[in-house]
Amino acid sequence: MASAKTQSIFKAAIDLFSERGFEKATMDEIASRAHVAKGTIYYHFKSKEELFSFLVQEGTKLLHESVLSKVNPRKTPTEQIETIIREQLRFFDHYRDFCVILLREAWGDDVRQREFRRMLVHYVHAIEQIMRAGIESEEFLYTKAETGAWSIFGSISMAALHHIFSEPDMDLLLLAPDLTRMILKGMVSQITKDAESLVDEAPRKAQ
């Protein structure tokens, strides 16, 4: 398949999966949007599921490369998380339709949804490793690193998705300062004595 035709099919598929969701988008619509014969798509992809899987594989690979290539391992864990927040927002700002597909299609128990999450694990695992380093150095409060990593990924993703729909012309990088402050305030260990006392008192109040 010629490169231009490949890009046309991928662009059409991303647009339609974003607009209509996987279930409602059809191969006929993708072919029409891409200006190719439906047989051309089926020549390269056996099914809509295979096309979707390849699209997701390429998208998650690009997410991983675009964001993590900017993370400097010589920086502190806090600085690395700041970079993750900024660069994931930059990625979603540039690939808005993929952001919509990610949040719409990654969660559920269908085979394609489980496969989507499996592809995301490698990216989130990199965030988890930064979390572990921050916890071990006592730069971050103790928490389960895996939970913290998925929380960071989810917070950025949901904030981006909300503004894609509510303020479509907004530069998503404008969210970085607020997200950085909210995420890191819950992890950085230099918290006030008042906050420490509130944390200590919470279990007693619940009893």
C-alpha positions in Angstrom: 0.0 0.0 0.0 1.4 3.4 -0.9 2.3 5.6 2.0 -0.2 8.3 1.0 -3.0 5.8 0.8 -2.0 4.3 4.2 -2.1 7.7 5.8 -5.5 8.4 4.2 -7.0 5.2 5.6 -5.5 5.8 9.0 -6.7 9.4 9.1 -10.2 8.3 8.0 -10.3 5.5 10.6 -9.1 7.8 13.4 -11.7 10.4 12.5 -14.6 8.0 12.4 -13.6 6.0 15.5 -13.4 9.3 17.3 -16.7 10.7 16.0 -18.8 7.5 16.1 -17.0 5.0 18.3 -15.7 1.6 17.2 -19.1 -0.1 17.2 -20.9 2.4 15.0 -18.1 3.2 12.5 -18.2 1.0 9.4 -15.6 -0.1 6.9 -17.8 1.4 4.2 -17.6 4.8 5.9 -13.9 4.5 6.4 -13.4 3.7 2.7 -15.6 6.6 1.7 -13.8 9.0 4.0 -10.4 7.8 2.8 -11.5 7.9 -0.9 -10.4 4.3 -1.5 -12.3 1.1 -2.4 -13.5 -1.0 0.5 -11.6 -3.9 -1.0 -8.4 -1.9 -0.7 -8.8 -1.8 3.1 -9.7 -5.5 3.3 -6.7 -6.3 1.2 -4.5 -5.1 4.0 -6.7 -5.6 7.1 -8.9 -8.7 7.5 -11.4 -6.9 9.7 -12.3 -3.6 11.4 -10.9 -5.1 14.6 -7.5 -5.6 12.9 -7.5 -2.1 11.5 -8.4 -0.7 15.0 -5.7 -2.8 16.7 -3.0 -1.6 14.3 -4.1 2.0 14.7 -4.0 1.7 18.5 -0.6 0.0 18.4 0.8 2.8 16.3 -0.9 5.5 18.5 0.4 4.1 21.8 3.9 3.6 20.4 3.8 7.3 19.3 2.6 8.3 22.8 5.4 6.4 24.4 8.1 7.9 22.1 6.7 11.4 22.1 6.4 11.7 25.9 9.2 9.6 27.3 11.8 10.7 24.9 11.5 14.2 26.6 12.1 12.8 30.2 15.6 13.3 31.4 16.6 10.5 33.8 19.2 12.8 35.4 16.4 15.1 36.7 14.6 14.5 40.0 11.5 12.4 40.1 9.4 15.5 40.6 10.9 17.2 37.5 10.4 14.0 35.5 6.7 13.9 36.5 6.4 17.6 35.5 7.7 16.6 32.1 5.3 13.7 31.8 2.4 16.0 32.5 3.5 18.7 30.0 4.4 16.3 27.2 1.3 14.1 27.5 -0.8 17.2 27.3 1.3 18.3 24.2 0.7 14.9 22.6 -3.1 15.0 23.2 -3.2 18.5 21.9 -1.6 17.4 18.7 -3.5 14.1 18.4 -6.9 15.0 19.8 -8.8 12.3 18.0 -6.5 9.7 19.4 -7.1 11.1 22.9 -10.9 10.7 22.3 -10.5 7.1 21.0 -8.2 6.3 24.0 -10.7 7.4 26.6 -13.7 6.0 24.8 -12.4 2.6 23.8 -9.7 1.6 26.3 -12.1 0.7 29.1 -14.3 -2.4 29.1 -14.0 -6.1 28.8 -14.1 -6.7 25.1 -11.0 -8.3 23.6 -10.0 -5.1 21.7 -10.4 -3.0 25.0 -8.2 -5.4 26.9 -5.6 -5.3 24.1 -5.7 -1.5 24.2 -5.0 -1.5 27.9 -2.2 -4.0 27.4 -0.5 -1.6 25.0 -0.8 1.2 27.5 0.8 -0.7 30.3 4.4 -0.2 28.9 3.8 3.6 29.0 2.3 3.7 32.4 5.0 1.3 33.7 7.6 4.0 32.9 5.6 6.5 35.1 5.5 3.8 37.8 9.3 3.5 37.7 9.6 7.3 38.3 7.1 6.9 41.2 9.2 4.2 42.8 12.3 6.3 42.5 10.6 9.2 44.2 9.2 7.0 47.0 12.5 5.4 47.6 14.3 8.8 47.8 11.4 10.0 50.1 10.8 12.8 47.6 7.2 11.4 47.2 4.9 10.3 50.0 4.6 6.6 50.3 1.9 5.2 48.0 1.4 2.2 45.8 3.5 3.2 42.7 1.2 1.4 40.2 -1.9 3.1 41.5 -0.1 6.5 41.5 1.1 6.0 37.9 -2.4 5.1 36.6 -3.8 8.1 38.6 -1.3 10.5 36.9 -2.1 9.1 33.5 -5.8 9.2 34.1 -5.8 12.7 35.5 -4.0 14.1 32.5 -6.1 12.2 30.1 -9.5 13.1 31.6 -8.6 16.7 31.9 -7.5 16.8 28.3 -10.7 15.0 27.1 -12.9 17.4 29.0 -11.4 20.4 27.4 -11.3 18.9 24.0 -15.1 18.7 24.1 -15.9 21.8 26.2 -13.2 24.2 24.8 -12.1 22.7 21.5 -9.9 25.7 20.6 -8.0 25.7 23.8 -4.3 24.9 23.9 -4.2 21.9 26.2 -0.7 22.9 27.4 -2.5 25.7 29.4 -3.7 22.9 31.7 -0.1 22.0 32.7 0.4 24.4 35.7 -2.9 23.4 37.4 -2.5 19.7 36.8 1.2 19.8 37.9 0.2 21.6 41.1 -2.7 19.3 41.9 -0.9 16.0 41.1 2.4 16.9 42.9 0.8 18.4 45.9 -0.6 15.0 46.7 2.8 13.2 46.3 5.6 15.6 47.4 6.6 14.8 50.9 7.2 18.4 52.1 3.7 18.9 53.3 2.6 21.3 56.1 2.2 20.2 59.7 -1.5 21.1 59.5 -1.9 18.7 56.5 0.0 16.0 58.4 -2.4 16.3 61.4 -5.4 16.2 59.2 -4.2 12.9 57.6 -3.5 11.5 61.1 -6.9 12.5 62.4 -8.9 11.1 59.4 -8.8 7.5 60.5 -9.8 8.4 64.1 -12.8 10.4 62.8 -13.9 7.5 60.7 -14.0 5.1 63.7 
